[in-house]
């Protein structure tokens, strides 16, 4: 994909943080209310903390970076994240 001009696209996945719904909060809530929590084993992604992503984006803007950037945490299985 080609983009031009003054454009920055930041791609991320599995965003989690203090606000809103997310997988981490769901697992914590389930662990507090259920004897057993079941999680799929075959889903992979890059859990990304919202505050850290905001800091990365601010840094990219300050540096004048343009284009498509992939920003996220390390690759994990949902099972290991849970």
N, C-alpha and C positions, 0 to 999 in steps of 0.2 A: 504494500500500500504506500502510495506517495502522498505526502501532504506538504503544503508550502506555506509561506508567510509566517506570521507570528503565532504559530499553533503548537501547543503541547498537549499530547494525549498520554495520560497515565493509566496503564492497565494494572489491575490488581484482582485478587480473589479472596474469598473467605474472610471478608472484613468483619472484625469484631471490636467492641469497645464498651464503654460505660453505658452509652445511650442506644436505644433501639433493640430490636430482636436480633439474636445471632446464635450460632451453634454453641459457643462457650457458655453463654447464659442458660441456654436450654439444658445442657448437660449438668450444670451446677444445680439448677432447679430440680431436675429429675433425681440427682444423687441425694438431695436433701429430703425428698418425699417418697422415694421408691427403694425397696430392698435391692433390686437389681436393675441396672441400666443396660439396655441392649443398643449396640452401635454397629453399623455395617463395617465390614473389613476391607472392602474393595474400592473405596473412594479416596482419591489422592487430590491434594490441593496445596495451596500456599497460604496458611493462616496469616493474616495481616492485621496488626493492631492499628486502629484508626488514628490514634495520636502520633504514632511513628510515621504512618503514611503522610499525615499532614506536614510533619517536619521534613520529610523527603521532598514533598511537592514544593514547600516553601524554598528549600535549597535549590531545587531545579529552576524555579522561577528567578531566584536571586542570581544564579549563574547564567541565566539567559539561554538555558537548554531548550531546544525545539525538536519536534519530531514525536515519535512514539517510544515510550519508555515503559518497561515492565518493572513494577515495584511490588514486592511482596516478601513474605517470610519464607523460610525454607520449606521445601517440599515435605509434606506429612500425610499420613493416612488418618482419616477421621478417628479410627479406633485408637491410635496413639495419642491424638490430640485430646480425646475424651479421658 
